[in-house]
Amino acid sequence: MMSIYEVHFWPDNKKIKVRPGTSLLDAGNRAKVHIRTRCGAKAACLMCKVKVNDQSGLAPMNTNERLKLGSLVHEGVRLACQARVTGAVEVHIPEDPLKAAIRAQLARQAEDNDLF
């Protein structure tokens, strides 16, 4: 019987069940969770970085992913296009940099308005 594992995406709090060997990028797409990417899952653009604190539910990094991530490897960062599910896993998707910049700008404007 084929095993099925749950992938839990934060901050969206979406869960999806996938077969072993599914990439986090594919799991995210199926769960309707937006993970930025531009290179077609070739580990070239490095836009699909996600954080996985407990990586026991993921296959070990391949050499290419390890080289691309460098020191981020020690911070629990994985490339969603390369990381393959081997068990239940929780994935934290970082905020889109543009959205983060807009949110910070809006927060600053709100603070400025409070001063007057």
VENWOPE-V307699 format. One record per backbone hydrogen bond with DSSP energy under -1.0 kcal/mol. NH is the residue of the N-H (numbers start at 0). CO is the residue of the C=O. If there is no record, write none. Layout:
BEGIN
nh co
NH CO
NH CO
END
This chain:
BEGIN
nh co
4 17
6 15
7 88
8 13
9 90
12 8
13 8
15 6
17 4
20 84
21 18
23 82
24 79
26 22
27 23
28 24
29 25
30 26
31 28
32 27
49 77
50 91
51 75
57 54
58 83
65 61
66 62
67 63
68 64
69 65
71 68
72 69
73 70
74 71
75 72
76 71
77 49
79 47
81 78
82 78
84 21
85 56
86 56
88 5
90 7
91 50
92 9
99 95
100 96
101 97
102 98
103 99
104 100
105 101
106 102
107 103
108 104
109 105
110 106
111 107
112 108
113 109
114 110
END
